[in-house]
Amino acid sequence: METSNTKDATDAKGAGGTEGGIGMFFLGLAMMCGGFYLLLNNIVVNTQFGLAGYPVYGFNLFGAAWSITSGMIMIPFLIGVGILFYKGKSLIGWILAGGSLIALIFGVIASIHFNFRSMSAFDLIVILVLAFGGLGLFLRSLKEA
């Protein structure tokens, strides 16, 4: 019986059957998850969206600044819902309700502000090295030899 030192092409050596290695795969995955978790954990999300007169959309018309508040967007939404309860196949009801709902969603997204928490340069460098170094190891483990 003869044995061969050559390996079959079907032998899986690493992550995804590549030469990268399982250890590098899991090390990169752990580093990447930890780094991106720390990065996203240091972002503070604020919004000024509300029904109390905060402008959602603003525009200039005839030299005057006009703004549409989130409460103003609710008026056509409620009219559209009322029309739909009266007659469910009404095109104008669907347009009013759907258009107002889309405007509300875009208004919420547009009013979001992202701020980065205060940290030292060393903290930021460690977080970025973990995140992108882990991403590099993770992708290298999936690369064909």
N, C-alpha and C positions, 0 to 999 in steps of 0.2 A: 504494500500500500504506500503510495507516494504522496507526500504532503508538499504543498507549495507555500512559499513565503509571500507570494503576491496575494493581495486582498481583492475580493470581488468588488465590483463597482456598486453592488447593492448593500455593502456593509456600511452602516451608519456610524460615523465617527463622532459627530457632534450635533449641535442643535440644528434641526431641520435636515439632517444627513450631510452636513457640510463639515469642513475641517476645523471649524472655529472652536468647538469644544463646549461641553455642557457647563463647565465651571465658569468660563468667560461669559457665557450667555446669562447665567443667573447672577453673577457679580455685576455685570452691566445693567441687568434689569433692576437689581436692588439699588444700585447707585442712581440710576435714572429716575426710578420712582421716588426715592428719598429726596433727590435734588429738586425735582419738579414739585414735589409736595411742599418742601420748604419755600421754594420760590413763590408758588401760588398762595401759600399760607401768609406771606408777607405783603400781599396786595389787599388793600382796603377798598371796598366798593361802596360808594355813596350815590344817592339819587335825590333829586328834588321833585320827583313826580308826586303829585297828589291831586285831590279834587278841590283844593283850597285856593285856586286862582293862580297856580304856577303856570307860566307859559310853556306849552308843549311845542308849538310851532310859531315862528315869527316871520314877518315879511314886511317889506316897504311898499306902500301903494300910494301914489299921488303925493309923495313927499312926507307921508306920515307913517310911523311905525305901528303896525298892527300885530297883535298876538292872539293866538287861539289857545285857550286853557283846556285842561283835561275835562273840566266840567262842561264846557261848551261842546266837546266831542260826544258827551253822553246824551245830549238832547236829541240829535238825529238817531242815535242808537236806540233810545227808548221809543221814539216815533216809529222806527223800523220794526222793532219787536211788537209794538201794538198793532201795526198793519199786518204783520205775519200771523198774529193770533186771530185777527179778524178774517184774513184771507191768506192761507198758507202759500198759494202759488203766485202771489203778487211780486212782480219783478222789482218794483220800486222799494218794497219792504226789504227784500233781500239785499238790494244795493245799499240802502241806508244802514241796515244792521251790519252787514259784512264790511262795508267801507269804514264805518265808525270803529268796528272792532279792530280792523287792520291799522287804522290811524292810532288807536290806543296802544297797540302792541309796539308800533314804531316809536311812539312818543315815550314809552317806558324805556325802550332800548336807547333812544337818543339822549335821555336825561341821565344816563349812568355815567359816573365819574370814577376812574380808577386812580388810586394813589398808592405809592410805595411807602411802606413803613420805614422809619429811620433805623438804619443799621450801620455798623462799621464796614469799611472796605474789605476787611478780612472775612467777615461774615458773608458778604456778597460774593467774594471770590470763591470761598468754599462751596457755596450753594451752586454757583455756575459751573465749577469744576465737577461737582457731583452730577449735576444734571447732564451736561454735555459730554463729559468724560464717560459717564455711564451709557449715554446714547451711542457714543463711538464704539465702546466695547461691545454693546449689544448688537450693533450693526456688523461689526467685524466678526462676531461669532456666527453670523448667518451667511457670511461671504464664502463663496467657493474658493478652494485653495489654488 
